Amino acid sequence: MVGETGSIARAADRLNVSSPSISSAITQLEDELGVSLFVRQHAQGMSLTQGGRRVFEQARHVLSGAREIANIAADISGTARGPLAVGCLLTFAQLVLPRLRRGFESDYPDVRIVQKELNQAEILHALQRSEIDIALTYDMDIPTDLNFIGLVRLKPFALLHAGHELAQRASVSISDLSELPMILLDLPISADYFLSLFSAASQQPRIVERTRDMAVMRSMVGNAFGYSISNVRPQSDTSPDGSPLVCVPISGPVRSLRMGLLTTHGSKNSRTVQTFIDFAHDQVRSGAFDAIGGRP
């Protein structure tokens, strides 16, 4: 992970472990191999040495081979088993992934899920490099070498503070919003979708703030810095700092998004991946996604 991010701190954040633990693991590996894997540059992070790049690529092959062995074992045994790396779009990961994971692991205790919260660009990259097996995301800019399996459709809505002039409306239009201050959730590809709602209506948003953090966006809206747009309904009508929020549907011919599962074309050969897909479809049929505004 340090080889991908170029930073121990970023790798620690992705893996949810401490920076000293990662630093110690790197030092131990370098001592065992007898080679220097990274060049440590003050204030510029870390970069792989020539030898480090070779070790890094070989490690990818080893991990990929280990997953393939697990797939073979699952196919022979006729049941889902082994590791499963699941990515999830970070804008709704906290609302969807933990519950989905808990249900799946309860039904299939021989599967060990590793989850990663990523933006859309990172999800596409991770799948194409076989760093994750499957991802829960939106149908945004899906390349032809990946396969999207739709689960539910989510319409956009305006997120407003409770005292906003439009908060009591049954619905609002893009033209109603265009002149008002907007807090843009500025994530790769996701931001393009939000802005496309305005261009499709021949409107221009008045963006006053940008953030990549969903919680920060909600708190800024709750404190009347502006409105924002989302497709997943929050489970609470308050922002993280306790400010009241209101969700108002956006009317008119606005593009909705499909939430679904994204895989490589070859993943259908994995019994564990296919079992996870089947389980997600069962959850949709049981109404597990209804609370976030999802409809088949």
C-alpha positions in Angstrom: 0.0 0.0 0.0 2.9 2.4 0.7 4.2 1.6 -2.8 0.8 2.7 -4.2 0.3 5.8 -2.1 3.8 7.0 -1.7 3.1 7.8 2.0 3.1 5.8 5.2 0.4 8.1 6.6 -1.9 7.5 3.6 -1.3 3.8 3.7 -2.1 3.7 7.4 -5.3 5.5 6.8 -6.3 3.1 4.0 -5.5 0.0 6.0 -6.8 1.3 9.3 -3.5 0.5 11.1 -1.0 2.8 12.8 1.9 4.5 10.9 4.5 3.1 13.3 3.3 -0.4 12.6 3.7 0.0 8.8 7.1 1.7 9.2 8.2 -1.2 11.4 6.9 -3.8 8.9 8.8 -2.1 6.1 12.1 -2.0 8.1 11.7 -5.7 9.0 11.0 -6.7 5.4 14.1 -4.7 4.2 16.2 -6.4 6.8 15.0 -9.9 5.8 15.5 -9.2 2.1 18.7 -7.3 2.5 17.7 -4.6 0.1 16.3 -1.1 0.4 12.8 -1.0 -0.9 12.1 2.8 -0.5 13.8 6.1 -0.9 12.7 8.3 2.0 12.3 11.9 0.9 11.7 14.5 3.6 8.3 16.2 3.1 7.9 14.4 -0.3 6.8 11.0 1.0 8.4 7.7 -0.1 9.2 6.3 -3.5 10.1 2.7 -4.5 13.7 1.9 -5.4 14.4 -0.1 -8.6 14.6 -3.2 -6.5 11.5 -2.1 -4.5 9.5 -1.9 -7.8 10.4 -5.5 -8.7 9.4 -6.7 -5.2 6.2 -4.7 -5.4 5.2 -6.2 -8.8 6.0 -9.7 -7.6 4.0 -9.2 -4.5 1.0 -8.3 -6.7 1.4 -11.6 -8.5 1.7 -13.6 -5.3 -1.5 -12.0 -3.9 -3.4 -12.6 -7.1 -2.3 -16.2 -7.1 -3.4 -16.7 -3.5 -6.9 -15.4 -4.4 -7.0 -17.8 -7.4 -6.1 -20.7 -5.1 -8.9 -19.7 -2.8 -11.3 -19.5 -5.8 -10.3 -23.1 -6.8 -10.8 -24.3 -3.3 -14.3 -22.7 -3.2 -15.2 -24.3 -6.5 -14.0 -27.7 -5.4 -15.8 -27.5 -2.1 -18.9 -26.1 -3.7 -19.2 -23.2 -1.1 -17.9 -19.6 -0.8 -14.7 -19.5 1.2 -11.4 -17.6 1.4 -10.6 -13.9 1.2 -12.8 -11.4 -0.5 -11.6 -7.8 -1.1 -14.6 -5.5 -1.3 -14.4 -1.8 -2.3 -17.1 0.7 -1.7 -17.7 4.2 -2.8 -16.9 6.3 0.3 -19.9 8.6 -0.1 -22.3 5.8 1.1 -19.9 3.2 2.6 -20.9 3.9 6.1 -24.6 3.4 5.3 -24.4 0.3 3.2 -21.2 -1.8 3.6 -21.1 -2.7 7.3 -24.6 -4.1 7.3 -24.1 -5.9 4.0 -20.8 -7.3 5.2 -22.2 -8.5 8.6 -25.0 -10.3 6.9 -22.8 -12.0 4.3 -20.1 -13.1 6.9 -22.9 -14.5 9.1 -24.2 -16.6 6.3 -20.8 -17.6 4.9 -18.3 -17.8 7.9 -15.5 -19.2 5.7 -15.2 -16.0 3.8 -12.9 -13.3 5.2 -13.8 -9.8 3.8 -11.4 -7.0 3.6 -13.1 -3.7 2.9 -11.7 -0.5 1.3 -13.5 2.8 1.1 -12.5 4.6 -2.1 -13.6 7.3 -4.5 -14.8 6.2 -8.0 -11.5 6.7 -9.7 -9.7 4.7 -7.1 -12.3 1.9 -7.4 -11.8 1.6 -11.2 -8.1 1.6 -10.7 -8.2 -1.0 -7.9 -10.4 -3.4 -9.9 -8.3 -3.1 -13.0 -5.1 -3.9 -11.0 -6.8 -6.8 -9.2 -6.4 -5.1 -5.8 -10.1 -5.7 -5.0 -12.4 -8.4 -6.2 -15.7 -6.5 -6.3 -17.0 -3.0 -5.5 -20.2 -1.4 -4.5 -20.6 1.8 -6.4 -22.6 3.9 -8.9 -22.8 3.5 -12.6 -20.5 6.5 -13.3 -17.9 6.4 -16.1 -17.7 2.6 -16.2 -15.0 1.4 -18.6 -15.7 -1.4 -21.0 -13.3 -3.8 -19.4 -15.5 -3.9 -16.2 -18.9 -5.3 -15.6 -21.6 -3.3 -13.7 -24.5 -5.1 -12.1 -27.3 -2.8 -11.1 -29.1 -3.2 -7.7 -31.1 -0.1 -7.0 -31.8 3.3 -8.6 -31.3 6.5 -6.5 -32.7 9.8 -7.5 -30.9 13.0 -6.5 -32.1 15.3 -3.8 -31.2 18.7 -2.4 -29.7 18.6 1.2 -30.8 21.8 3.0 -30.6 23.2 6.5 -33.9 23.2 8.3 -34.3 27.0 8.1 -33.6 27.2 4.3 -36.2 29.0 2.2 -36.8 25.8 0.2 -36.8 23.4 3.1 -40.6 23.1 3.2 -41.1 22.5 -0.5 -42.3 19.1 -1.7 -39.7 19.3 -4.4 -37.2 21.7 -6.0 -35.9 22.1 -9.5 -32.4 22.7 -10.7 -33.3 26.2 -11.7 -34.5 26.8 -8.1 -31.0 25.9 -6.9 -28.8 27.4 -9.5 -28.6 30.9 -8.0 -28.2 29.7 -4.4 -24.8 29.0 -2.7 -23.8 25.3 -3.2 -21.4 23.1 -1.2 -20.0 20.7 -3.7 -18.9 17.2 -2.7 -15.8 17.4 -4.8 -14.8 13.8 -5.4 -13.4 12.4 -8.7 -16.2 11.5 -11.1 -18.9 12.1 -8.5 -18.5 15.9 -8.8 -18.8 15.6 -12.6 -22.2 13.9 -12.0 -23.5 16.6 -9.7 -22.4 19.3 -12.2 -24.0 17.5 -15.1 -27.4 17.9 -13.5 -27.0 21.7 -14.0 -25.5 21.5 -17.5 -28.4 19.2 -18.6 -30.8 21.9 -17.5 -28.7 24.7 -19.2 -27.9 26.1 -15.7 -24.8 27.0 -13.9 -24.3 26.2 -10.1 -23.0 28.9 -7.7 -20.3 26.9 -5.9 -19.1 28.7 -2.8 -17.4 25.8 -1.0 -15.9 22.4 -2.0 -15.1 19.5 0.2 -14.1 15.8 -0.2 -15.6 14.8 3.1 -19.2 13.8 3.3 -19.5 14.6 7.0 -18.0 18.1 6.5 -20.4 18.7 3.6 -23.4 17.9 5.8 -22.2 20.0 8.7 -21.6 23.0 6.4 -25.1 22.6 5.0 -26.5 22.3 8.5 -24.8 25.5 9.5 -26.3 27.4 6.5 -23.3 27.8 4.3 -25.3 26.5 1.4 -27.1 23.5 0.0 -25.7 20.3 -1.4 -26.8 17.5 -3.6 -26.7 13.8 -2.9 -28.3 10.5 -4.0 -28.2 8.6 -0.7 -30.6 9.6 2.0 -28.8 10.0 5.4 -30.1 7.9 8.3 -30.2 10.9 10.5 -32.0 14.3 10.0 -29.1 16.1 11.7 -25.5 16.9 10.6 -22.5 15.4 12.5 -22.4 18.5 14.7 -26.2 18.3 15.5 -27.6 20.8 13.1 -31.0 19.9 11.6 -31.1 18.9 7.9 -33.9 18.4 5.3 -33.9 16.3 2.2 -36.0 17.7 -0.7 -36.4 15.7 -4.0 -35.2 17.3 -7.2 -37.9 17.4 -9.8 -37.7 17.5 -13.5 -35.8 15.3 -16.0 -32.8 14.8 -13.8 -30.5 11.8 -14.2 -30.7 9.2 -11.4 -27.8 6.9 -10.5 -27.8 3.2 -10.2 -26.1 1.7 -7.2 -24.7 -1.7 -7.9 -21.8 -4.1 -8.0 -18.7 -3.6 -10.2 -16.5 -6.5 -11.2 -14.0 -7.6 -13.8 -15.4 -9.7 -16.6 -13.5 -12.8 -15.3 -14.9 -12.6 -11.8 -17.9 -14.8 -12.8 -15.5 -17.7 -12.5 -15.1 -17.0 -8.7 -17.7 -18.8 -6.6 -17.2 -16.4 -3.7 -17.7 -13.3 -5.8 -20.8 -14.8 -7.4 -22.1 -15.7 -4.0 -21.6 -12.1 -2.8 -23.5 -10.9 -5.9 -26.4 -13.3 -5.2 -26.5 -12.2 -1.6 -26.7 -8.5 -2.5 -29.6 -9.2 -4.9 -31.4 -11.0 -2.0 -30.8 -8.0 0.2 -32.4 -5.7 -2.4 -35.5 -8.0 -2.6 -35.8 -8.0 1.2 -35.9 -4.2 1.3 -32.5 -3.6 2.9 -31.8 -0.7 0.6 -35.1 1.0 0.9 -34.0 3.2 3.9 -31.5 5.1 1.7 -34.0 5.8 -1.0 -33.1 2.9 -3.3 -35.6 1.3 -5.6 -35.0 -1.6 -8.1 
